[in-house]
Amino acid sequence: MFEAVARRQGAYIRPTRVEICAPVRFEPYATNYGGPLRKPAQLRGNNNYQLIATILIDVCYRIWGIAELDGSRDRTVNHAHALQEMFMRRLQLGQSFHVPCLGWKEFTPSYFGPLREGSTPLTDLNEVIPSMLHTVFDQPVNGKIAPTFRQNVRIDAGVLRYED
């Protein structure tokens, strides 16, 4: 979601924590996929692939991150600082490269912007997520697909912290 707002060569935003500000609600979801990533037999038969999922609805998160250098650019410019400034400016103006989404492109937020005063973590929310996708790529910038998962991720007082 950070990259939906601001991108810059030489730096990236590493997520540090997510504050959950509304009750977590799960719903079943089904969609028919007819795109080019179907199996060859499905393509030949012009058959769709039915995708069944469980999704989150009515989410309200506050997402925090730190702008960091990616090591690929010269050090004459502070790319992390420039990315942070660009991110905050674009967030204030409501600008983005593309519409932020929660996983799939059809799940767009109803609000995406500066932190709102009324949004605070649910202090009574304490849970353990048995398995969570942590990273998709083997490095933050220009990485190869190599998903990593974290087990038994804790949400304490409505806050999920990303551990290195």
Contacts in CASP RR format, 6 or more apart in sequence:
PFRMAT RR
TARGET T0000
AUTHOR 0000-0000-0000
METHOD contacts of the structure
MODEL  1
MFEAVARRQGAYIRPTRVEICAPVRFEPYATNYGGPLRKPAQLRGNNNYQ
LIATILIDVCYRIWGIAELDGSRDRTVNHAHALQEMFMRRLQLGQSFHVP
CLGWKEFTPSYFGPLREGSTPLTDLNEVIPSMLHTVFDQPVNGKIAPTFR
QNVRIDAGVLRYED
1 63 0 8 1.000
1 100 0 8 1.000
1 101 0 8 1.000
1 102 0 8 1.000
1 112 0 8 1.000
2 12 0 8 1.000
2 13 0 8 1.000
2 15 0 8 1.000
2 63 0 8 1.000
2 65 0 8 1.000
2 87 0 8 1.000
3 12 0 8 1.000
3 13 0 8 1.000
3 97 0 8 1.000
4 96 0 8 1.000
4 97 0 8 1.000
4 98 0 8 1.000
4 99 0 8 1.000
4 100 0 8 1.000
4 101 0 8 1.000
5 87 0 8 1.000
5 90 0 8 1.000
5 91 0 8 1.000
5 95 0 8 1.000
5 96 0 8 1.000
5 97 0 8 1.000
5 100 0 8 1.000
5 112 0 8 1.000
6 13 0 8 1.000
6 83 0 8 1.000
6 86 0 8 1.000
6 87 0 8 1.000
6 90 0 8 1.000
6 97 0 8 1.000
7 83 0 8 1.000
7 97 0 8 1.000
8 79 0 8 1.000
8 82 0 8 1.000
8 83 0 8 1.000
8 86 0 8 1.000
9 72 0 8 1.000
9 73 0 8 1.000
9 79 0 8 1.000
10 69 0 8 1.000
10 70 0 8 1.000
10 71 0 8 1.000
10 72 0 8 1.000
10 73 0 8 1.000
10 79 0 8 1.000
10 80 0 8 1.000
10 83 0 8 1.000
10 141 0 8 1.000
11 67 0 8 1.000
11 68 0 8 1.000
11 69 0 8 1.000
11 70 0 8 1.000
11 73 0 8 1.000
11 79 0 8 1.000
11 80 0 8 1.000
11 82 0 8 1.000
11 83 0 8 1.000
12 67 0 8 1.000
12 68 0 8 1.000
12 70 0 8 1.000
12 83 0 8 1.000
12 140 0 8 1.000
12 141 0 8 1.000
13 65 0 8 1.000
13 66 0 8 1.000
13 67 0 8 1.000
13 68 0 8 1.000
13 83 0 8 1.000
13 84 0 8 1.000
13 87 0 8 1.000
14 65 0 8 1.000
14 66 0 8 1.000
14 67 0 8 1.000
14 68 0 8 1.000
14 140 0 8 1.000
14 162 0 8 1.000
15 63 0 8 1.000
15 64 0 8 1.000
15 65 0 8 1.000
15 162 0 8 1.000
16 64 0 8 1.000
16 65 0 8 1.000
16 66 0 8 1.000
16 161 0 8 1.000
16 162 0 8 1.000
17 63 0 8 1.000
17 64 0 8 1.000
17 65 0 8 1.000
17 159 0 8 1.000
17 160 0 8 1.000
17 161 0 8 1.000
17 162 0 8 1.000
18 61 0 8 1.000
18 62 0 8 1.000
18 63 0 8 1.000
18 64 0 8 1.000
18 159 0 8 1.000
18 160 0 8 1.000
18 162 0 8 1.000
19 61 0 8 1.000
19 62 0 8 1.000
19 63 0 8 1.000
19 64 0 8 1.000
19 119 0 8 1.000
19 120 0 8 1.000
19 121 0 8 1.000
19 158 0 8 1.000
19 159 0 8 1.000
20 59 0 8 1.000
20 60 0 8 1.000
20 61 0 8 1.000
20 121 0 8 1.000
20 122 0 8 1.000
20 125 0 8 1.000
20 155 0 8 1.000
20 158 0 8 1.000
20 159 0 8 1.000
20 160 0 8 1.000
21 60 0 8 1.000
21 61 0 8 1.000
21 62 0 8 1.000
21 119 0 8 1.000
21 120 0 8 1.000
21 121 0 8 1.000
21 122 0 8 1.000
22 58 0 8 1.000
22 59 0 8 1.000
22 60 0 8 1.000
22 122 0 8 1.000
23 122 0 8 1.000
23 125 0 8 1.000
24 56 0 8 1.000
24 59 0 8 1.000
24 125 0 8 1.000
25 56 0 8 1.000
25 57 0 8 1.000
25 58 0 8 1.000
26 54 0 8 1.000
26 55 0 8 1.000
26 56 0 8 1.000
26 57 0 8 1.000
27 54 0 8 1.000
27 55 0 8 1.000
27 56 0 8 1.000
27 57 0 8 1.000
28 52 0 8 1.000
28 53 0 8 1.000
28 54 0 8 1.000
28 55 0 8 1.000
29 52 0 8 1.000
29 53 0 8 1.000
29 54 0 8 1.000
29 55 0 8 1.000
30 50 0 8 1.000
30 51 0 8 1.000
30 52 0 8 1.000
30 53 0 8 1.000
31 50 0 8 1.000
31 51 0 8 1.000
31 53 0 8 1.000
32 48 0 8 1.000
32 49 0 8 1.000
32 50 0 8 1.000
32 51 0 8 1.000
33 48 0 8 1.000
33 49 0 8 1.000
33 50 0 8 1.000
33 51 0 8 1.000
34 48 0 8 1.000
34 49 0 8 1.000
36 43 0 8 1.000
38 47 0 8 1.000
38 48 0 8 1.000
38 49 0 8 1.000
39 49 0 8 1.000
41 47 0 8 1.000
42 48 0 8 1.000
42 49 0 8 1.000
55 107 0 8 1.000
56 102 0 8 1.000
59 102 0 8 1.000
59 109 0 8 1.000
60 119 0 8 1.000
62 115 0 8 1.000
62 119 0 8 1.000
62 121 0 8 1.000
67 80 0 8 1.000
67 81 0 8 1.000
67 83 0 8 1.000
67 84 0 8 1.000
67 87 0 8 1.000
68 80 0 8 1.000
68 140 0 8 1.000
69 79 0 8 1.000
69 80 0 8 1.000
70 79 0 8 1.000
70 140 0 8 1.000
70 141 0 8 1.000
72 141 0 8 1.000
72 142 0 8 1.000
73 79 0 8 1.000
90 96 0 8 1.000
91 113 0 8 1.000
91 114 0 8 1.000
92 114 0 8 1.000
94 112 0 8 1.000
94 113 0 8 1.000
96 112 0 8 1.000
99 105 0 8 1.000
99 108 0 8 1.000
100 108 0 8 1.000
100 109 0 8 1.000
100 112 0 8 1.000
101 107 0 8 1.000
101 108 0 8 1.000
101 109 0 8 1.000
102 108 0 8 1.000
102 109 0 8 1.000
121 157 0 8 1.000
121 158 0 8 1.000
121 159 0 8 1.000
122 157 0 8 1.000
122 158 0 8 1.000
123 157 0 8 1.000
123 158 0 8 1.000
124 157 0 8 1.000
125 155 0 8 1.000
125 157 0 8 1.000
125 158 0 8 1.000
126 154 0 8 1.000
126 155 0 8 1.000
126 156 0 8 1.000
126 157 0 8 1.000
126 158 0 8 1.000
127 154 0 8 1.000
127 155 0 8 1.000
128 152 0 8 1.000
128 153 0 8 1.000
128 154 0 8 1.000
128 155 0 8 1.000
129 152 0 8 1.000
129 153 0 8 1.000
129 154 0 8 1.000
129 155 0 8 1.000
129 160 0 8 1.000
130 151 0 8 1.000
130 152 0 8 1.000
131 149 0 8 1.000
131 150 0 8 1.000
131 151 0 8 1.000
132 149 0 8 1.000
132 150 0 8 1.000
132 151 0 8 1.000
132 153 0 8 1.000
133 147 0 8 1.000
133 148 0 8 1.000
133 149 0 8 1.000
134 148 0 8 1.000
134 149 0 8 1.000
134 150 0 8 1.000
134 162 0 8 1.000
135 146 0 8 1.000
135 147 0 8 1.000
135 148 0 8 1.000
136 145 0 8 1.000
136 146 0 8 1.000
136 147 0 8 1.000
137 143 0 8 1.000
137 144 0 8 1.000
137 145 0 8 1.000
137 146 0 8 1.000
138 144 0 8 1.000
138 145 0 8 1.000
138 146 0 8 1.000
150 163 0 8 1.000
153 160 0 8 1.000
154 160 0 8 1.000
154 161 0 8 1.000
END
